[in-house]
């Protein structure tokens, strides 16, 4: 292809790229959505390489080279801003969102932890009640899984490294599925989220109470206490985000229900992103730490630290940067 044909074919893209560059360099408040900027930058790099390989004029190669250099600077700056936004989300935006939605978080926590404690206590004293929540086969499977003599967890437990990665993927899929359902069913006027919070609370509390009365305290709590700090918190936060959707449909105020729902969904995204983060952390801990061959006292101490850290993070992180 001759240089004139090449320039005629690509000139419009170069001009558009240069306009985008000028907007980015000026940091204009009216900058359009430039999500395709990296793609255009890669195309420009290819054009420069073609111009050099085909021995086009020095003027053209130099012009493209200048655009590539300016584009590289803006791309690096854009990525730096993205990293800054991620750090800002972790250090301030997410915990602030949890505190801002304290009413929904409180209701979700009550529907989850309240039934869990109540049913766990009842089943500890009346073990036969477990069959109201689970069938006989599920109960037997649970007993076998946490039986201290089986050495599946705690002292004597072993697992190959490749199995850890397999379980990590399984836990991610399972945890994200639970979190998504708890959030999305809030569209059923919040009833779906409340039901899943209640159901999961009943099951988790029932399992804890039943295994405790069997004497499987070390194997059960040694396994769940660390990752539970993130997983159980994430479930309640997903429920809180779902309740926000449901309330927008019940009481939209001056907005239409669709507008109120869109607004609530947008405001809930900070919670949802945080839920995903917590569930990923929980899956990692569950796969690589929870089944490790360590003493129960060590597991208990680390678990306590995890719960204290989650509470401190959500309760205080970000307070020094903005007034709540």
ABEGO torsion letter per residue (X at the ends): XBAAAAAAAAAAAAAAAAAAAAAAAAGBAABBBAAAAAAAAAAAAAAAAAAAAAGBBAAAAAAAAAAAAAAAAAAAAAAAAAAAAAAAAAAAAAAAAAAAAAAAAAAAAAAAAAAAAAAAAAAAABAAAAAAABBAAAAAAAAAAABAAAGABEBGBBBBAAAAAAAAAAAAAAAAAAAAAAAAAAABGGAAAAAAAAAAAAAAAAAAAAAAAAGAAAAAAAAAAAAAAAAAAAAAAAAAAAAAAAAAAABAEABBAAAAAAAAAAAAAAAAAAAAAAAAAAAAAAAAAAABBBBAAAAAAAAAAAAAAAAAAAAABGAAABBX
